[in-house]
Amino acid sequence: MDVYRTPDERFADLPGWHHEPRYLESEGLRIHHVDVGSGDPIVLFHGEPTWSYLYRKMIGPLADAGNRVIAYDHAGFGRSDKPTDRDWYSYDRHSAIADDVLDQLQVTKATVVVQDWGGPIGLRWAVEHADRVDRIVIMNTGLFTGRVSRGFLAWRDFAEKNPDLPVGTIVGGGTATDVPADVIAAYDAPFPTAGSKAGAAQFPLIVPVDESAAGAAVMARVADELSRWNKPALLAFSDSDPVFPHPRSGQAFIDLMPTVDDQVTITGAAHFLQEDRGEHIADEIIAWMGS
């Protein structure tokens, strides 16, 4: 298997990022993670085409509030190793790595925070390890069981036609605020070659767009488990995300899950709401956990 490992110098002096890299092995790959603070863990699952850097505005405040904060990079993203064969990537493989990483980190009593593709992966981990999860936070995501939005289909079409994705430009285009050039460069940092972007290019294409597609049945099972979820859950969806439109994307989880009856609207934010309003979201989570 051909694997690309992004040179360390690509990650030097990233704005707002001061975490020493930590690594563990999974599926024969080196997987990067952040692990800071102490207390019960909050696990932050990133999505497409980002990495744990997306949570930089939240990690510090959540840790300062008395929590252990974990954010790992999916295989193919961030400082994790990147298989260059797009066919290597699948929902099941990403989920298997999540299982292994969080087993090795001995995560229990967790608060699971998910966004974008972090939703299907993180929510699957949560329902399959419910005895190790105390609560979940769901942001700008969905479970793909065969029906997707027009906004997503447009994004999928773009990704299929442009495998050498302009990652930083995509992140900047998915925010409601102006993203500084050095932050755009930080999102580009893991991906200096077309081959290094195989995982990012493939993520949109492994979303099941009909009920018979790979992954649809598993996500339907995750949804079924969430319909019986009896632990606290917080929904926080932004007001201007074309991929997961507000308010109906959050309403889908309200209709599904018995322990939620409302969603927090993150105003002035688009798809990458952590980039737009990360500090505010951290405050919302801290207040909710305290209540």
C-alpha positions as CSV (number, residue, x, y, z in Angstrom):
1,M,0.0,0.0,0.0
2,D,1.4,3.4,-1.0
3,V,1.2,5.8,1.9
4,Y,2.0,9.6,1.9
5,R,3.2,11.1,5.1
6,T,3.1,14.9,5.1
7,P,6.5,16.4,6.1
8,D,6.6,17.9,9.6
9,E,7.7,21.2,8.3
10,R,4.4,21.7,6.7
11,F,2.9,22.1,10.2
12,A,5.4,24.6,11.6
13,D,4.0,27.9,13.0
14,L,0.3,27.3,12.1
15,P,-1.8,30.2,13.4
16,G,-3.7,29.4,16.6
17,W,-2.2,25.9,16.8
18,H,0.3,25.1,19.6
19,H,-0.3,21.4,20.3
20,E,2.5,18.9,20.2
21,P,1.7,16.0,17.8
22,R,0.9,12.7,19.3
23,Y,0.8,9.4,17.3
24,L,-0.5,5.9,17.6
25,E,-0.7,3.0,15.1
26,S,-3.9,1.7,13.6
27,E,-4.5,-0.3,10.4
28,G,-0.8,-0.1,9.7
29,L,-0.9,3.7,9.7
30,R,0.4,6.4,11.9
31,I,-2.6,8.3,13.3
32,H,-2.2,11.8,14.7
33,H,-4.2,13.1,17.7
34,V,-4.4,15.9,20.2
35,D,-4.9,14.9,23.8
36,V,-4.9,17.8,26.3
37,G,-6.4,18.6,29.7
38,S,-7.7,16.2,32.4
39,G,-11.1,15.0,33.5
40,D,-13.8,13.1,31.5
41,P,-13.0,13.1,27.8
42,I,-14.6,15.2,25.0
43,V,-13.9,13.6,21.7
44,L,-14.0,15.9,18.6
45,F,-14.7,14.2,15.3
46,H,-13.8,16.3,12.2
47,G,-15.2,15.9,8.7
48,E,-14.4,16.7,5.1
49,P,-11.9,18.1,4.0
50,T,-10.6,19.3,7.3
51,W,-8.5,18.0,10.2
52,S,-8.3,18.6,14.0
53,Y,-7.1,22.1,13.3
54,L,-10.8,22.9,12.7
55,Y,-11.4,22.6,16.4
56,R,-8.5,24.9,17.5
57,K,-10.9,27.6,18.8
58,M,-12.7,25.0,21.0
59,I,-9.9,22.8,22.3
60,G,-8.5,25.3,24.8
61,P,-11.7,26.5,26.3
62,L,-13.1,23.0,26.7
63,A,-9.9,21.8,28.4
64,D,-9.8,24.9,30.6
65,A,-13.3,24.0,31.8
66,G,-11.9,20.8,33.3
67,N,-12.1,18.3,30.5
68,R,-9.8,16.0,28.7
69,V,-10.1,17.0,25.0
70,I,-9.2,14.5,22.3
71,A,-9.2,15.3,18.5
72,Y,-7.7,12.8,16.1
73,D,-7.2,13.1,12.3
74,H,-8.9,10.5,10.2
75,A,-6.6,8.5,8.0
76,G,-5.9,10.6,4.9
77,F,-6.2,13.9,6.8
78,G,-4.1,16.2,8.9
79,R,-0.9,14.7,10.3
80,S,-2.2,11.2,9.9
81,D,-0.8,8.9,7.2
82,K,-2.6,9.1,3.8
83,P,-3.0,6.0,1.6
84,T,-2.9,7.3,-1.9
85,D,-5.3,4.7,-3.4
86,R,-8.8,6.2,-3.2
87,D,-10.4,2.7,-3.2
88,W,-8.7,2.1,0.2
89,Y,-11.1,4.5,1.9
90,S,-14.5,3.3,3.1
91,Y,-17.0,4.1,5.9
92,D,-16.3,0.8,7.6
93,R,-12.5,1.4,7.5
94,H,-12.8,4.9,8.9
95,S,-15.1,3.5,11.7
96,A,-12.6,0.7,12.4
97,I,-9.8,3.2,12.9
98,A,-12.1,5.3,15.2
99,D,-12.8,2.1,17.3
100,D,-9.1,1.3,17.5
101,V,-7.9,4.9,18.3
102,L,-10.4,5.4,21.1
103,D,-9.7,1.9,22.5
104,Q,-6.0,2.7,22.7
105,L,-6.8,6.0,24.3
106,Q,-9.0,4.2,26.8
107,V,-11.9,6.6,26.3
108,T,-14.8,6.2,28.7
109,K,-17.5,8.6,30.1
110,A,-17.1,10.5,26.8
111,T,-18.9,13.5,25.3
112,V,-18.8,12.9,21.6
113,V,-18.8,16.0,19.4
114,V,-19.5,15.5,15.6
115,Q,-19.7,17.6,12.5
116,D,-19.9,16.7,8.7
117,W,-18.4,13.2,8.1
118,G,-17.5,13.1,11.7
119,G,-21.3,12.6,12.2
120,P,-21.6,9.2,10.6
121,I,-18.3,8.0,12.1
122,G,-18.7,9.5,15.6
123,L,-22.4,8.7,16.0
124,R,-21.7,5.1,14.9
125,W,-18.9,4.9,17.5
126,A,-21.2,6.4,20.2
127,V,-24.1,3.9,19.6
128,E,-21.8,0.9,19.3
129,H,-20.1,1.9,22.5
130,A,-23.0,3.4,24.4
131,D,-21.6,2.1,27.7
132,R,-18.6,4.4,27.2
133,V,-20.5,7.6,26.2
134,D,-22.3,10.0,28.5
135,R,-23.6,12.5,26.0
136,I,-23.4,13.6,22.4
137,V,-23.2,17.0,20.6
138,I,-24.4,17.0,16.9
139,M,-23.4,19.9,14.6
140,N,-24.0,20.3,10.8
141,T,-24.2,16.7,9.9
142,G,-26.6,13.9,9.0
143,L,-26.9,10.2,8.6
144,F,-26.8,9.3,4.9
145,T,-29.3,6.6,4.3
146,G,-30.0,7.2,0.7
147,R,-31.4,10.8,0.6
148,V,-29.2,13.8,0.4
149,S,-29.7,17.5,-0.2
150,R,-29.2,19.3,-3.5
151,G,-26.3,21.2,-1.9
152,F,-24.6,18.0,-1.1
153,L,-25.1,16.6,-4.6
154,A,-23.5,19.8,-6.0
155,W,-20.5,19.3,-3.7
156,R,-20.2,15.6,-4.6
157,D,-20.2,16.5,-8.3
158,F,-17.5,19.1,-7.7
159,A,-15.4,16.6,-5.8
160,E,-15.8,13.9,-8.4
161,K,-14.6,16.3,-11.2
162,N,-11.8,17.8,-9.1
163,P,-9.9,15.1,-7.2
164,D,-7.0,17.6,-6.6
165,L,-9.2,19.5,-4.3
166,P,-8.4,23.1,-3.3
167,V,-8.8,22.3,0.3
168,G,-8.2,25.7,1.9
169,T,-10.4,27.4,-0.7
170,I,-13.2,24.9,0.1
171,V,-13.0,25.7,3.8
172,G,-12.9,29.4,3.1
173,G,-16.0,29.1,0.8
174,G,-17.8,27.1,3.5
175,T,-17.6,29.9,6.1
176,A,-19.7,33.0,6.8
177,T,-16.7,35.0,7.9
178,D,-13.5,35.9,6.1
179,V,-10.8,33.4,6.7
180,P,-7.3,34.9,6.8
181,A,-4.8,33.7,4.2
182,D,-2.5,32.0,6.8
183,V,-5.4,30.0,8.2
184,I,-6.4,28.9,4.7
185,A,-2.8,27.8,4.3
186,A,-3.1,25.8,7.5
187,Y,-6.0,23.9,6.1
188,D,-3.9,23.3,2.9
189,A,-0.8,22.2,4.9
190,P,-1.5,18.5,5.1
191,F,-2.1,18.2,1.3
192,P,0.8,19.4,-0.8
193,T,0.3,16.8,-3.6
194,A,-2.7,15.4,-5.5
195,G,-1.9,12.0,-4.1
196,S,-2.1,13.2,-0.5
197,K,-5.7,14.3,-1.2
198,A,-7.0,10.8,-2.0
199,G,-8.9,10.5,1.3
200,A,-10.4,14.0,1.0
201,A,-11.3,13.4,-2.7
202,Q,-13.0,10.1,-1.8
203,F,-15.1,11.1,1.2
204,P,-17.9,12.7,-0.8
205,L,-18.1,9.7,-3.1
206,I,-18.6,7.2,-0.3
207,V,-21.7,8.9,0.9
208,P,-24.6,6.6,0.0
209,V,-27.0,8.4,-2.3
210,D,-29.5,5.6,-2.5
211,E,-30.6,2.9,-0.1
212,S,-28.7,0.1,-1.8
213,A,-25.3,1.9,-1.6
214,A,-22.6,0.7,0.7
215,G,-23.0,2.2,4.1
216,A,-26.7,3.1,3.9
217,A,-27.8,0.1,5.9
218,V,-25.2,0.7,8.6
219,M,-26.3,4.4,8.9
220,A,-29.9,3.3,9.1
221,R,-29.0,1.1,12.0
222,V,-27.2,4.0,13.7
223,A,-30.4,6.1,13.2
224,D,-32.4,3.3,14.7
225,E,-30.2,3.2,17.8
226,L,-30.4,7.0,18.1
227,S,-34.2,6.7,18.1
228,R,-33.8,4.9,21.5
229,W,-31.0,7.1,22.8
230,N,-31.7,7.9,26.5
231,K,-28.7,10.1,27.3
232,P,-28.3,13.9,26.9
233,A,-27.8,15.3,23.4
234,L,-27.2,18.8,22.2
235,L,-28.0,19.9,18.7
236,A,-26.1,23.0,17.3
237,F,-26.7,23.8,13.7
238,S,-25.6,27.0,11.9
239,D,-28.0,29.3,10.2
240,S,-26.4,29.4,6.7
241,D,-25.1,25.9,5.7
242,P,-26.2,24.9,2.2
243,V,-25.1,21.3,2.7
244,F,-27.1,20.8,6.0
245,P,-29.8,23.5,5.7
246,H,-31.2,25.1,8.8
247,P,-33.5,24.3,10.5
248,R,-34.6,21.1,8.9
249,S,-31.3,19.3,9.3
250,G,-31.4,19.7,13.0
251,Q,-35.1,19.0,13.1
252,A,-34.4,15.6,11.6
253,F,-32.5,14.7,14.8
254,I,-35.2,16.3,17.0
255,D,-37.8,14.1,15.3
256,L,-35.5,11.0,15.8
257,M,-34.1,11.3,19.3
258,P,-36.2,11.2,22.4
259,T,-33.8,13.2,24.6
260,V,-33.8,16.4,22.4
261,D,-36.6,18.8,21.7
262,D,-34.8,21.9,20.4
263,Q,-31.7,22.9,18.6
264,V,-29.2,25.7,19.3
265,T,-28.9,28.0,16.3
266,I,-25.4,29.2,15.7
267,T,-25.9,32.5,14.0
268,G,-23.3,34.0,11.6
269,A,-21.9,30.7,10.7
270,A,-21.9,28.4,7.6
271,H,-20.9,24.8,7.1
272,F,-17.6,25.0,9.0
273,L,-19.2,26.5,12.1
274,Q,-16.2,25.7,14.3
275,E,-14.2,28.1,12.1
276,D,-16.8,30.8,12.2
277,R,-17.9,30.6,15.8
278,G,-15.7,28.1,17.6
279,E,-15.4,30.0,20.9
280,H,-19.1,30.5,21.1
281,I,-19.8,26.9,20.4
282,A,-17.4,25.9,23.2
283,D,-19.2,28.2,25.6
284,E,-22.5,26.6,24.6
285,I,-21.2,23.1,25.2
286,I,-19.7,24.1,28.6
287,A,-22.9,25.7,29.7
288,W,-25.0,22.7,28.6
289,M,-22.7,20.2,30.3
290,G,-22.8,22.2,33.5
291,S,-26.6,22.3,33.4
